[in-house]
Amino acid sequence: MADAAIDTLDIAILGAVLLGSGIYWFKDKLLGSNSSSKTSLAKQPLVPMQKPNAPALKINKTARKTRDFVEKMKETDKTVIFFYGSQTGTAEDYASRLAKEGTQRYNLKTMTADLEDYDMNLLDTLPADHLAVFVLATYGEGEPTDNAVDFWELLVTGEDVPEFSAGDYEDADKPLSHLNFVMFGLGNRTYEHYNSVCRRVDEKLQALGATRIGERGEGDDDGSLEEDFLSWKDDMWKATCDFLGIDFLAGNSGPRQATYKIQEHTAEEVEGLKKVYYGEHQEPKFMLGSRPTYDSKNPYSAPIAISRELFEVSADRHCLHMEVDISGSGITYQAGDHIAVWPVNAEQEVNKLATVLRIADKLDTVLTVSNTDPASTKLPFPVPTTYRTVLRNYVDITAPPSRAFIGQLTPFAPTDAASKLFALWGQDKEAFRINVADARRSLGSVLEKILGVGQSIEIPFDLLIESIPRLQARYYSISSSAKAHPTSIHLTAVVLDYKPDVAPEETVYGLATNFLHNCHGRINQSGPIEPKYEISGPSGSHLVGETGVKVPIHVRHSNFKLPRNSAVPIIMIGPGTGVAPFRGFVQDRAQDAKNGKKVGATVLFFGCRREDEDYLYKGEWPELMKGIEGAQVITAFSRQPGVPKTYVQHRMNDHKELIWDLIHKQGGYFYVCGDAKNMAREVNHKLIEIAMTVGEMSEEKATTYVKELRGRGRYEEDVWS
């Protein structure tokens, strides 16, 4: 239940979450906020204020718990705070795991902190005997995650020397000279700007006088992110213990200390609850009299206005074109942005896991999750809720569990054989890779594989909650232009299902695309679709009439943008669903042409398997492009009967003079969308080759030339691995 509102308080407001050498209190009239409406959500202060004239901050229930935390922090002078910049939940999961390990192994006072919830201008006041740990993911092409944007702008893209809180330093260029920090980055080596966020933050912190403790860790999601993290973690703890004056070898896990506690409610207690959550993300954020703000923490339930299949019936796959209605929501977008879709877990995964965990008979029991540490303020999802809702809506039970979590389950194994397998898969990298990671087995499937089908295990539900990441949105390139479609957002997605090489007897289903396929099935009344998803939403709120359905969405703005001057030529390389943002680009330029603007050459290289099966938007391109001078689609078909395999890079070679003319002579822009590991690399190599052959450059000069195009924002990628 929501806490009661805090009345006007005559209190001294805490200037910090972490205790330094002293605590400064400031007396002021502070208005609280009703936590059910969250009308006053000031950022939490980070560390003790050092200036007596520092402004007081508004206090709410989170700040009150923060005050309690600081009181507790008086007990120790060894403190570590784990900041995370996370887009899909992995960085947040790593930060939480590190914080828990620091508490259990070394008796440290630790906490995790979402970067956007704290005022990072106060970073300069973190005491020198404290430690800040940054776990930062790089999103897209070298961009910070949504929750790290403010921190990134303060530290990296803002002034050379950011303005921090104290403002009076021995060395004005070194305002962070008392800061000690640890750094771990999450990235993907197939991207041009691999782990650039953690690298640039690391560089900037040190330039501002901060000292890094230990080596910077970097995880590669194209390889084994989990293994990179685990191998870095031990060395990190050695360096951290040395810094804090703790015996590293004396650290041991000891008995498990639960992060959360579970309280099940009786039917009578449920009657007295103010609200039970059945999949809501949180209460909407808005000031009185204003509309809610829709973002990653408060998605918008958008009606699907249109849903149709794009592939021909003869194709062995499904590709969906969906248009969601955003009229009246206040949501805006531009061509090149991303739409985030918030799915739920498939019913077969929910039921499988519930059966294995012996909770199938109480899935609809209402429970409340609370922190065992009263100073902790953040819960993984809204409560009270039900077991079914947790497994369906809130935790990612479809993704393979981590190796560390599998190892943690060893003590709960019901048989010696199962205990040995838990230990093996939790310790042996190769066994984990083959049986879990490469097989893409869900938690329920992993437990079935270890225990045997029909067998079960009793695992503390709080352990599952603290060990499995929160279910996150999946992002898709928007395939429309707001100039042409201001009240709707279009998305294009192939429904994913495949059989892994290491487990060809099993089928892996893409979580969000199969969720959307279920929505498509209801809209078009196409009959049952497997796997089945419960798409009705909280208390049926996502169903509209007999066939309508809503999906929770928000928009993530991107740097993948058209040139400001529409007269500039563009070349777009987009095989498969990589064509999605380019449909938006062409719509945008077609609208400019209709409005009398000069529009430069607009060339799309599109590749698919067969012209008669999966040529996306084939019937639209002629009409869209007819008003744009020099517009054309150049196709490549890799499985066309009677024709040699042809890919977009081959067609680039066929039109190399055109490409060189538009890019080099006319100053055009070059865009790539699709697979990062293979296609995007090949396209990059082909452009270098064109610079060598048509531009008569040496390989070194051509490579530098293409790299400079990237640096000037004239070579942009929207790719995935």
Secondary structure, 3 states (H helix, E strand, C coil): CCCCCCCCEEEEEECCCCCCCCCCEEEEEECCCCCCCCCCCCCECCCCCCCCCCCCCCCCHHHHHHHHHHHHHCCCCCEEEEEEECCCCHHHHHHHHHHHHHHHHHCCEEEEEEHHHECHHHHHHCCCCEEEEEEEEEECCCEECHHHHHHHHHHHHCCCCCCCCCCCCCCCCCCCCCCEEEEEEEECCCCCCCCHHHHHHHHHHHHCCCEECCCCEEEECCCCHHHHHHHHHHHHHHHHHHHHCCCHHHCCCCCCCCCEEEEECCHHHHHHCCCCCCCCCCCCCCCCCCCCCCECCECEEEEEEEEEECCCCCCCCCEEEEEEECCCCCCCCCCCCEEEECCCCCHHHHHHHHHHCCCHHHCCCEEEEEECCCCCCCCCCCCCEEHHHHHHHHECCCCCCCHHHHHHCHHHCCCHHHHHHHHHHHHCHHHHHHHHHCCCCCHHHHHHHHHCCCCCCCCCHHHHHHHCCECCCEEEEECCCCCCCCCEEEEEEECCEECCCCCCCCCEECHHHHHHHHHHHHHHCCCCCCCCCCCCCHHHCCEECCCEEEEEEEEECCCCCCCCCCCCCEEEECCHHHHHHHHHHHHHHHHHHHCCCCCCCEEEEEEECCCCCCCCCCCCHHHHHCCCCCCEEEEEECCCCCCCCCCHHHHHHHCHHHHHHHHHHCCCEEEEEEEHHHHHHHHHHHHHHHHHHCCCCCHHHHHHHHHHHHHCCCEEEEEEC
